[in-house]
Structures are given as structure tokens and as C-alpha cells.
Amino acid sequence: MHLIDTHQHLWNLQQFPYAWCAGIPALNRSFLPGDYAAAAAGTGITRTVFVECDVDEPHALAEAQHIQSLASVSPAIAGIVASGRPENENFRTHLEALAQLPKVRGFRRVLHTQPDELSAQSRFIEHVRLLPEFGLSFDLCVLARQLPQAIALVDACPHVSFILDHAGVPDVKGRAFDPWREHLRALAERPNVACKLSGLVAYAGPDWTVADLQPWVEHVIACFGWDRVAWGGDWPVCTLGASLARWVEATRELTAGASESERARLFHRNAERLYRLEVASS
């Protein structure tokens, strides 16, 4: 069964600056389309959704424009989640520019590196509420301890479609199920929120097993159900814990007991709906 990777990163350090990369030596190099193609070979991944890579602020629009140019010649890039700053006064103008890019389907402002109060600012909330006007969803990228802030933002923006990245970044290695477990359940009670099964291997340490991942995956599905989950590779960040191919293999093992319909929803059908992608014939 084929997969849509809803969380693909690409960055070229010779083209745009990504200051955060300097603090993570393993990621402090360029990761290009050819590198992803090699990593994904034989995995069953057929299409991707590019997710912004926290490019330095002045280059947010240029990054999206560059990926649009790649997508225009590579149909494998089916959608784009673009970057920007809802806390800025000129955010509507930024959204109007993004609206000119036909593959842009969503928006993300990385919050896990920012003060917890950022998403509670009135201007931030007001600007996030603009997203439906432009046909965009919001990717929530928060740490497990910030899930209460995520819930507050969702409650303040009931007409926005939210997609939680990386299952809320739980401490898989430290087996810190609580309070992540309860906070995730509370977030899932909001019907306008979906969740990506992505990133878990990056937080599991190098020696993880499928059994280590199982309780986290089971809890995500128990909370969100099979209709509000989507699979993501989180390449190349996933390489901190596993190759992309190993994460795909683990996902197939973790869902071996699910029905074909359930796996299809996780692997590609929900991605098509959540990111408004063209529906494949199979």
C-alpha cells in the first residue's frame, strides 16, 4: 500500500539560512530532493507534502516560492505547508502572497522554540483566524508540555483546521506518558484537530524497537481515530533516530493488525482530505 508523506523537509544551506541547524551538527548540511528520493526508494512513498523548515524569517515567502518551483516540475510534491509569522502586523499581506502559489495547502509557525505565550497573543490569534479565508490549515508544532497552549489556540480559532505535528513531540525515550497522554486526549476532543504520526523515532533514541513505539501509536489512534491521523516521515529530522526506510517499515509493522481500510486512511486517504490533495485512483 502506497504512502503520502505528509511531513517532508528539504533545505539548501547555500540558498537560504536556517540558523537553527547550527545547533544540531547531524542536520547542519543541505538536504536536497535527490537525497530524499534516495532515502525514500523502495518504501512505497508516492507523494509528499513539503513542510516549511523554520527558515530565517526574511526568507519565508522565498522558501515557499522555491518549493513551488520544484513542485511544478516534480508532481511528487503534492502540497506545501508554508512558513510565516502570525505575530507580525503585515501577516495578511504574507498570506495574499502565499495564495499565489497553487501548491500551498497549509501554514506553520514553529512554536516549540518560542515563548509559550506567543500563541496566546491577540494579534497571533486574530491572524490565525484568517487561514480559512485563504483555504489553509495550521500545522501545530509544539512540545508535549505546550499542549495546553495548543488547546487554547484551537479553542480560540474554532473554524481553523489544525494538524498536530509529531503527535505533540512526546518524550518516547524517557517514556514520559503523562501528562502527554491526557493532554493529547483533551486536544483530540476538538473535532477540527487531526494528528500526524510522525517524528516519534527522532524522540525515541537510537536503540528503539517497534514495541517501544507501540503504546504511543496506539494512544494517538485511540484518541483521534483512524479518520483523523496521517503518516509523516519527518525526513531528515527522523534520521536522528532512524532512516526513513526503517520508520516506514516500523509503521507497517505497527499497523499490521489494522484493516486495509484503516491503513489506507492513515497511509494516504486522510492526507488527501486534510491537505486537499488530488485523490489518487488507488
C-alpha positions in Angstrom: 0.0 0.0 0.0 1.4 3.4 -1.0 2.0 6.2 1.4 1.8 10.0 1.2 4.5 11.5 3.3 2.8 14.5 5.0 6.0 15.8 6.6 8.9 16.2 4.2 11.6 18.7 4.7 14.1 20.0 2.2 16.7 22.7 2.7 19.7 24.0 0.9 22.1 25.9 3.2 23.7 27.5 0.1 20.3 29.1 -0.8 18.6 30.1 2.4 19.8 30.5 6.0 18.5 28.1 8.7 20.1 29.4 11.9 18.7 26.5 14.0 20.7 23.9 12.0 24.0 25.2 13.6 22.9 23.7 16.9 22.3 20.2 15.5 25.5 19.0 13.7 23.9 16.0 12.1 21.4 18.3 10.4 23.7 21.2 9.6 24.0 20.4 5.9 21.8 20.6 2.8 19.1 18.0 2.3 18.1 18.1 -1.4 15.4 16.4 -3.5 17.8 13.8 -4.7 18.7 12.9 -1.2 15.1 12.4 -0.3 14.5 10.3 -3.4 17.3 8.0 -2.4 16.1 7.8 1.2 12.5 7.0 0.1 13.5 4.5 -2.6 11.6 1.2 -2.2 9.4 2.5 0.7 6.2 2.9 -1.2 6.1 6.7 -0.7 4.5 8.1 -3.9 3.8 11.7 -3.0 4.8 14.2 -0.3 3.7 17.3 1.5 6.6 19.7 2.0 6.6 21.3 5.4 8.5 24.6 6.0 11.8 24.2 7.6 11.9 27.2 10.0 13.9 29.2 7.5 15.2 32.5 8.9 12.2 34.9 8.9 13.1 37.2 5.9 13.1 34.2 3.6 9.7 32.6 4.5 8.0 33.5 1.2 11.1 32.8 -0.9 11.3 29.3 0.6 7.6 28.6 -0.4 8.2 30.0 -3.8 11.2 27.8 -4.3 9.3 24.7 -3.3 6.5 25.7 -5.7 9.1 25.8 -8.5 10.2 22.3 -7.6 6.6 21.1 -7.4 5.9 22.5 -10.9 8.4 20.0 -12.4 8.0 17.2 -9.8 4.4 16.0 -9.3 5.6 14.0 -6.3 5.4 17.2 -4.2 1.7 17.3 -3.9 1.3 20.1 -1.4 3.2 22.8 0.6 2.9 23.9 4.2 4.4 27.4 4.2 6.1 29.5 6.9 5.4 32.9 8.3 4.8 35.0 11.4 1.2 35.5 12.6 2.5 37.8 15.3 3.6 40.3 12.6 1.3 43.2 11.6 1.6 42.5 7.9 0.6 38.9 8.1 -2.4 39.2 5.8 -0.1 40.6 3.0 2.0 37.5 3.5 -1.0 35.2 3.1 -2.0 37.0 0.0 1.4 36.3 -1.5 1.2 32.7 -0.5 -2.2 32.5 -2.2 -0.5 33.0 -5.5 1.3 29.6 -5.1 -1.0 26.8 -6.2 0.5 24.0 -4.2 0.3 25.8 -0.8 -2.2 23.9 1.3 -1.3 24.8 4.9 0.7 27.1 7.1 3.0 26.5 10.1 4.6 28.7 12.7 7.1 26.6 14.7 6.1 27.2 18.4 8.3 24.7 20.3 11.2 27.1 20.0 9.2 30.2 21.1 7.9 31.6 24.4 4.8 29.7 25.5 2.8 33.0 25.5 3.3 33.7 21.8 0.3 31.7 20.6 -1.9 33.5 23.2 -1.2 37.0 21.8 -4.3 38.6 20.4 -2.7 39.5 17.1 -1.4 36.0 16.7 -4.9 34.6 17.3 -6.6 37.2 15.0 -4.2 36.3 12.2 -4.5 32.5 12.6 -8.3 33.0 12.2 -7.6 34.4 8.7 -6.4 31.0 7.4 -9.8 29.6 6.3 -10.3 32.6 4.1 -7.2 31.5 2.2 -8.1 27.8 2.3 -5.2 27.0 4.6 -4.9 24.7 7.6 -2.5 25.2 10.5 0.2 22.7 11.4 0.7 22.8 15.2 4.3 22.2 16.1 4.6 22.2 19.9 6.4 20.4 22.7 4.4 18.0 24.9 4.4 20.5 27.7 2.9 23.1 25.4 -0.2 21.0 24.5 -2.3 23.1 26.9 -1.3 26.2 24.9 -2.2 24.3 21.7 -5.6 23.5 23.1 -6.2 27.2 24.0 -5.3 28.3 20.4 -7.6 25.7 18.9 -10.4 26.8 21.2 -9.8 30.5 20.1 -9.9 29.5 16.4 -12.8 27.1 16.1 -13.1 27.5 12.3 -9.5 26.7 11.6 -8.4 23.2 10.6 -5.4 22.2 12.8 -3.0 19.3 12.2 -0.8 18.4 15.2 2.8 17.6 14.1 4.7 14.6 15.6 1.9 13.6 18.0 2.8 16.5 20.2 6.5 15.6 20.5 6.3 13.2 23.4 9.4 12.0 25.3 9.4 8.5 23.9 12.9 7.7 25.1 12.1 8.8 28.6 8.7 7.0 28.5 7.0 10.2 29.8 3.4 9.2 29.1 1.9 11.7 31.5 0.7 14.4 31.2 1.1 14.0 27.4 -1.4 11.2 27.4 -4.2 13.2 29.0 -3.4 16.4 27.1 -3.5 14.6 23.8 -6.8 13.1 24.7 -8.1 16.6 25.5 -6.8 18.1 22.3 -8.4 15.2 20.3 -11.8 16.2 21.7 -11.7 19.2 19.4 -13.2 18.0 16.1 -11.1 20.4 14.0 -7.8 18.8 15.0 -6.1 15.9 13.3 -2.7 14.4 14.2 0.4 13.2 12.4 2.1 10.0 13.2 5.5 11.5 12.6 8.7 12.3 14.4 8.4 9.6 17.0 11.7 7.9 16.1 13.6 11.2 16.5 12.5 11.3 20.1 13.0 7.6 20.8 16.8 7.4 20.9 18.9 5.3 18.6 18.1 1.9 20.1 14.3 1.9 19.9 12.2 -1.1 19.0 8.8 -1.3 17.4 7.5 -2.4 20.8 8.8 0.9 22.3 6.7 2.9 19.8 3.6 0.8 20.0 1.9 2.4 23.1 2.4 5.9 21.7 0.9 5.0 18.3 -2.0 3.1 19.9 -2.8 6.1 22.1 -2.8 8.5 19.2 -5.2 6.3 17.3 -7.4 5.7 20.3 -7.7 9.5 20.7 -8.1 10.6 17.1 -9.5 7.5 15.5 -8.5 6.3 12.0 -10.2 9.3 10.3 -8.0 12.0 11.9 -4.5 10.6 11.6 -2.0 10.9 8.8 1.5 9.5 8.4 4.6 11.6 8.1 8.3 10.8 7.6 9.8 13.9 9.2 12.9 13.4 7.0 15.7 14.3 7.5 14.9 15.0 11.2 13.9 11.4 11.6 17.5 10.3 10.8 18.4 11.4 14.4 16.7 8.1 15.3 16.3 6.0 12.2 16.4 6.1 8.4 13.2 7.0 6.6 13.0 3.4 5.3 13.2 2.0 8.8 10.4 4.3 10.0 8.2 3.2 7.1 9.0 -0.5 7.9 8.1 0.2 11.6 4.9 1.9 10.6 3.8 -1.1 8.6 4.6 -3.4 11.5 2.7 -1.2 13.9 -0.4 -1.3 11.8 -0.2 -4.9 10.7 -3.3 -5.8 12.7 -5.4 -2.9 11.3 -7.8 -3.4 8.5 -7.0 -2.5 4.9 -9.4 0.5 5.1 -7.8 1.7 8.4 -4.3 1.5 7.0 -5.3 3.3 3.8 -6.7 6.2 5.8 -3.5 6.5 7.8 -1.2 6.0 4.8 -2.8 8.3 2.2 -6.6 8.9 2.2 -6.6 11.2 5.2 -3.7 13.1 3.8 -5.6 13.7 0.6 -8.5 15.2 2.6 -6.6 17.1 5.2 -4.3 18.8 2.7 -6.9 18.9 -0.2 -4.7 16.9 -2.5 -5.7 15.3 -5.7 -7.2 11.9 -5.0 -5.2 9.0 -6.4 -7.0 6.3 -8.2 -5.9 3.7 -5.7 
